Amino acid sequence: MPLTFLAHQAPVLPLKRWRPELDGTAMVVGTIVPDMARAVPPRFALIWDGRPIWWDGHAWGQALTGGLVVGLLLTWSARRLVLPRLAGYLPDLGQFHLRDLRLLGRTRHPWWIVVLCLAIGSITHLLIDLVTHTDRGVVLPGLAVHLFDIAGRDVKVATVLQVLASVGLSVFTVWEMYDIGRRRLISRWSGVEVPVPALTPSNRFAVRAVVVVAAGFSGLVGLTRVSITPAVGLMTSVVVGWVALCVIAAFVRPASDA
């Protein structure tokens, strides 16, 4: 599959730049949520009227029902907890200005804009998968055509498209992140006309050490489920890691602005 992180965000970053009033945080979250459903064991799936509404995140009905519920929780925790409190401890990475992410908590959007943007992010994810997969409900003509074998593995048109999409879209996303940072657009979108310089926090090593330990723990938890599929293991690590970041953020003082 095209990479959950970087590749799937490629369509929504230009949308945010084109229409700044859209909720960029929600759109990015929406691009991730369909794959996060892989981490949910069937017995823990969201159930409504006796049917799962968030277990298969790539089913359109589930992506736009249970997926939206999960997306709202993630968007709220990102904007109100994790990013304002922890983004200031990131390395700024020069022109990327990653610490500007701490300003996203200043933004307020109407609820219907948040829901709309979550749906936009999820739909772009599903559309990219539609043209790069043969295991979805609808398979486009030609995707399942056999091209050649590598180490006994069947390589189809869809396989090549997945690799090309992963690389090409990821490169595009990194460029967009660089240009957004270089132009300090996050500051502008957050209502800060003159970019606020982020001080290097004095306790940054302690906070970063705790985050690294949490990441290691999340990775170990994910390894226990890799035997199901690597994607399940990865998404399990992501879910556990995000919960850990929320807990850490609850006890961390936000890095001060100059």
C-alpha positions as CSV (number, residue, x, y, z in Angstrom):
1,M,0.0,0.0,0.0
2,P,1.2,3.6,-0.4
3,L,2.8,4.8,2.8
4,T,0.3,5.8,5.4
5,F,2.6,8.6,6.5
6,L,3.9,11.1,3.9
7,A,2.4,9.5,0.8
8,H,-1.3,9.8,1.8
9,Q,-0.9,13.4,2.9
10,A,0.1,14.6,-0.5
11,P,-3.4,15.5,-1.8
12,V,-4.5,17.4,1.2
13,L,-1.6,19.8,1.8
14,P,-2.2,21.6,-1.5
15,L,-5.9,21.8,-0.6
16,K,-5.1,23.6,2.6
17,R,-2.9,26.0,0.8
18,W,-5.6,26.7,-1.8
19,R,-8.3,27.1,0.8
20,P,-6.8,28.2,4.1
21,E,-10.1,28.2,5.8
22,L,-10.2,24.4,5.7
23,D,-9.0,22.4,8.7
24,G,-5.6,21.1,7.7
25,T,-5.2,19.1,10.9
26,A,-8.5,17.3,10.3
27,M,-7.6,16.6,6.7
28,V,-4.2,15.1,7.7
29,V,-5.9,13.0,10.4
30,G,-8.5,11.8,7.9
31,T,-5.8,10.5,5.6
32,I,-4.4,8.3,8.4
33,V,-7.6,7.0,10.0
34,P,-8.5,4.3,7.4
35,D,-5.2,2.5,8.0
36,M,-5.4,2.9,11.8
37,A,-8.5,0.6,11.8
38,R,-6.1,-2.3,11.1
39,A,-5.0,-2.0,14.8
40,V,-8.5,-2.8,16.0
41,P,-9.3,-6.4,16.9
42,P,-12.8,-7.4,15.7
43,R,-14.0,-7.8,19.3
44,F,-13.1,-4.1,20.0
45,A,-14.7,-2.7,16.8
46,L,-17.2,0.1,17.2
47,I,-20.6,-1.4,16.9
48,W,-23.9,0.2,15.9
49,D,-27.1,-1.7,15.7
50,G,-25.3,-5.0,15.8
51,R,-22.9,-4.1,13.0
52,P,-19.2,-2.9,13.1
53,I,-18.9,0.7,12.0
54,W,-15.1,0.9,12.4
55,W,-13.1,-2.2,11.8
56,D,-12.4,-2.2,8.1
57,G,-11.3,1.4,7.6
58,H,-11.2,0.9,3.8
59,A,-14.9,0.2,3.5
60,W,-16.5,3.4,2.4
61,G,-19.4,3.1,4.9
62,Q,-17.1,2.5,7.9
63,A,-14.6,5.1,6.8
64,L,-17.3,7.8,6.8
65,T,-19.1,6.7,10.0
66,G,-17.0,5.1,12.7
67,G,-13.9,6.5,11.0
68,L,-15.2,10.0,11.5
69,V,-15.8,9.4,15.2
70,V,-12.2,8.2,15.7
71,G,-11.0,11.1,13.5
72,L,-12.8,13.6,15.7
73,L,-11.1,12.2,18.8
74,L,-7.7,12.3,17.1
75,T,-8.1,15.8,15.8
76,W,-9.2,17.1,19.2
77,S,-6.2,15.4,21.0
78,A,-3.8,16.7,18.3
79,R,-5.0,20.3,18.4
80,R,-5.8,20.7,22.1
81,L,-3.2,18.5,23.7
82,V,-0.3,16.9,21.8
83,L,0.8,19.6,19.4
84,P,0.5,22.7,21.6
85,R,2.4,20.9,24.4
86,L,4.9,18.8,22.6
87,A,5.6,20.3,19.2
88,G,7.7,23.0,20.8
89,Y,10.2,20.3,21.9
90,L,10.7,19.1,18.3
91,P,14.0,20.0,16.5
92,D,13.0,22.9,14.3
93,L,14.9,21.4,11.3
94,G,15.8,24.8,9.7
95,Q,13.4,25.9,7.0
96,F,10.9,23.2,7.9
97,H,10.1,25.1,11.2
98,L,8.5,22.0,12.8
99,R,8.0,23.9,16.0
100,D,5.4,26.1,14.3
101,L,3.1,23.1,14.8
102,R,2.7,24.2,18.4
103,L,0.6,27.1,17.1
104,L,-2.1,24.8,15.6
105,G,-4.0,24.8,18.9
106,R,-4.9,28.4,18.4
107,T,-7.1,27.6,15.4
108,R,-10.9,27.2,15.8
109,H,-13.1,25.8,13.1
110,P,-16.9,25.2,13.0
111,W,-17.7,21.6,13.8
112,W,-19.1,21.0,10.3
113,I,-15.8,22.1,8.7
114,V,-13.9,19.7,10.9
115,V,-16.2,16.8,9.9
116,L,-16.0,17.8,6.2
117,C,-12.2,18.0,6.3
118,L,-12.0,14.6,8.0
119,A,-14.2,13.2,5.3
120,I,-12.0,14.8,2.6
121,G,-8.9,13.3,4.0
122,S,-10.4,9.8,4.2
123,I,-11.8,10.0,0.7
124,T,-8.4,11.0,-0.8
125,H,-6.9,8.0,1.0
126,L,-9.5,5.6,-0.4
127,L,-9.2,7.0,-3.9
128,I,-5.4,6.6,-3.9
129,D,-5.9,3.0,-2.7
130,L,-8.5,2.4,-5.4
131,V,-5.9,3.0,-8.1
132,T,-3.1,1.0,-6.4
133,H,-4.8,-2.0,-4.9
134,T,-6.4,-5.3,-6.0
135,D,-7.8,-6.3,-2.6
136,R,-10.6,-3.6,-2.4
137,G,-14.2,-4.0,-3.1
138,V,-13.8,-2.4,-6.5
139,V,-10.8,-3.4,-8.6
140,L,-10.0,-1.1,-11.6
141,P,-9.3,-2.9,-14.9
142,G,-5.6,-3.7,-15.5
143,L,-4.4,-3.5,-11.9
144,A,-4.3,-7.3,-11.5
145,V,-2.2,-7.9,-14.7
146,H,0.9,-10.0,-13.9
147,L,4.2,-8.3,-14.9
148,F,6.9,-10.5,-13.5
149,D,8.1,-12.4,-10.5
150,I,10.7,-11.4,-7.9
151,A,11.9,-14.1,-5.5
152,G,8.8,-16.1,-6.2
153,R,6.5,-13.2,-5.6
154,D,3.9,-12.1,-8.1
155,V,4.4,-8.5,-9.2
156,K,1.3,-6.9,-10.7
157,V,0.6,-3.5,-12.2
158,A,-0.9,-2.6,-8.8
159,T,2.3,-3.5,-7.0
160,V,4.4,-1.2,-9.3
161,L,1.9,1.6,-8.8
162,Q,2.1,1.2,-5.0
163,V,5.8,1.6,-5.1
164,L,5.7,4.6,-7.4
165,A,2.9,6.2,-5.4
166,S,4.8,5.7,-2.1
167,V,8.0,7.3,-3.4
168,G,6.5,10.0,-5.6
169,L,3.8,11.2,-3.2
170,S,6.2,11.0,-0.2
171,V,8.7,13.2,-2.0
172,F,5.9,15.7,-2.9
173,T,4.7,15.8,0.7
174,V,8.2,16.5,2.1
175,W,8.6,19.3,-0.4
176,E,5.2,20.8,0.6
177,M,6.2,20.6,4.3
178,Y,9.4,22.4,3.5
179,D,7.7,25.1,1.5
180,I,4.9,25.6,4.1
181,G,7.7,25.9,6.8
182,R,9.8,28.2,4.7
183,R,6.9,30.6,4.1
184,R,5.8,30.3,7.8
185,L,2.3,29.5,6.6
186,I,1.3,27.7,9.8
187,S,2.0,30.9,11.7
188,R,-0.2,32.8,9.3
189,W,-3.0,30.3,9.3
190,S,-2.9,30.4,13.1
191,G,-3.4,34.1,13.2
192,V,0.2,35.0,14.0
193,E,1.1,37.6,11.4
194,V,4.8,37.9,12.6
195,P,6.1,34.4,13.1
196,V,6.8,33.7,16.8
197,P,10.3,32.3,17.4
198,A,10.3,29.1,19.4
199,L,12.8,29.0,22.3
200,T,14.7,25.8,22.8
201,P,13.2,24.4,26.1
202,S,15.7,23.9,28.9
203,N,14.1,20.5,29.7
204,R,14.0,19.3,26.1
205,F,16.3,16.3,26.8
206,A,14.1,15.0,29.5
207,V,11.0,15.3,27.5
208,R,12.6,13.8,24.4
209,A,13.9,10.9,26.4
210,V,10.5,10.1,27.7
211,V,9.0,10.3,24.2
212,V,11.8,7.9,22.9
213,V,11.0,5.4,25.7
214,A,7.3,5.6,24.9
215,A,8.2,5.1,21.2
216,G,10.2,2.0,22.1
217,F,7.4,0.6,24.2
218,S,4.9,1.2,21.4
219,G,7.2,-0.5,18.9
220,L,7.5,-3.6,21.2
221,V,3.7,-3.7,21.5
222,G,3.4,-3.5,17.7
223,L,5.9,-6.4,17.3
224,T,3.5,-8.7,19.2
225,R,1.0,-8.3,16.3
226,V,3.4,-8.3,13.4
227,S,2.6,-12.0,12.9
228,I,-0.9,-11.1,11.8
229,T,0.4,-8.7,9.1
230,P,3.2,-6.1,9.2
231,A,0.6,-3.4,8.6
232,V,-1.4,-4.5,11.7
233,G,1.8,-4.4,13.8
234,L,2.7,-0.9,12.5
235,M,-0.8,0.6,13.1
236,T,-0.8,-1.0,16.6
237,S,2.4,0.8,17.4
238,V,0.9,4.1,16.0
239,V,-2.2,3.8,18.2
240,V,-0.3,2.9,21.3
241,G,2.2,5.6,20.6
242,W,-0.4,8.2,20.2
243,V,-2.1,7.3,23.5
244,A,1.4,7.5,25.1
245,L,1.9,11.0,23.6
246,C,-1.4,12.2,25.0
247,V,-0.5,11.0,28.4
248,I,3.0,12.6,28.2
249,A,1.5,15.9,26.9
250,A,-0.9,16.0,29.9
251,F,2.1,16.3,32.2
252,V,4.3,18.5,30.1
253,R,4.4,22.3,30.3
254,P,4.2,23.8,26.8
255,A,7.5,25.3,25.5
256,S,7.3,29.1,25.9
257,D,7.4,31.5,23.0
258,A,10.0,34.2,22.9
